[in-house]
Amino acid sequence: MNALIIGGITYALNDGNIRTKYGRGDDGKRTARLVLGEERDELTIVVTDSASETLARLEAAVAELRAEAERQERLANLPEVAGW
């Protein structure tokens, strides 16, 4: 039986470590993983069987998140407007 996640997962990355990990699974098959966090707080996303288009969509989503974070940083540096 395969494990299932029901309801999703929320993971606060904050400034955590991000890395890739390659190796072989228990069946000897090569694996590729995206690893977020460290040790006991680690979240691993297996991308072994993901098509390059799927990884491109992941890359685009991360670029969108980065653009929003940069926008929020610029807004945070603006002076406050009186009267609100």
C-alpha positions in Angstrom: 0.0 0.0 0.0 1.2 3.5 -0.8 1.1 6.3 1.7 -1.3 9.1 0.9 -1.3 12.7 2.0 -4.9 13.9 2.5 -5.5 17.6 2.9 -2.1 18.8 1.8 1.0 20.0 3.7 2.0 23.5 4.7 5.8 23.9 5.1 7.3 27.2 6.1 10.6 27.3 4.3 11.7 30.6 5.8 15.4 30.8 5.1 15.9 27.1 5.3 18.4 25.0 3.2 17.5 24.0 -0.3 19.4 21.3 -2.1 19.2 18.5 -4.6 20.0 14.9 -3.8 20.7 12.0 -6.1 21.1 8.3 -5.3 19.5 5.0 -5.7 16.2 3.8 -4.1 15.7 0.5 -2.3 15.0 -1.1 -5.7 18.3 0.1 -7.2 16.6 2.7 -9.4 18.3 6.1 -9.7 16.4 8.8 -7.8 16.4 12.6 -8.0 15.0 14.7 -5.1 14.5 18.3 -4.1 15.2 18.6 -0.4 14.0 21.5 1.7 15.2 22.1 5.2 17.5 20.1 7.4 17.4 16.8 9.3 14.2 16.4 11.3 12.5 19.3 9.6 13.4 18.1 6.1 10.8 17.9 3.3 11.8 15.8 0.3 10.1 16.0 -3.1 10.9 13.1 -5.3 11.2 14.3 -9.0 12.7 11.1 -10.4 9.8 10.4 -12.7 8.9 14.0 -13.4 8.9 15.2 -17.0 11.2 18.1 -17.9 8.0 20.1 -18.6 6.8 19.5 -15.0 10.1 20.7 -13.7 9.8 23.8 -15.9 6.4 24.5 -14.4 8.0 24.2 -10.9 10.8 26.6 -12.0 8.2 29.1 -13.3 6.2 28.9 -10.1 9.3 29.6 -8.0 10.2 32.5 -10.3 6.7 33.9 -9.6 7.1 33.5 -5.9 10.5 35.3 -6.1 9.1 38.2 -8.0 6.3 38.6 -5.4 8.8 38.5 -2.5 11.0 41.1 -4.2 7.8 43.3 -4.7 6.9 43.0 -1.1 10.5 43.9 -0.1 10.3 47.1 -2.2 6.9 48.0 -0.7 8.3 47.5 2.8 11.0 50.0 2.1 8.6 52.8 1.0 7.8 55.5 3.5 4.5 55.2 5.2 1.7 57.6 4.1 0.1 59.7 6.9 -3.6 59.9 7.2 -4.6 56.2 6.9 
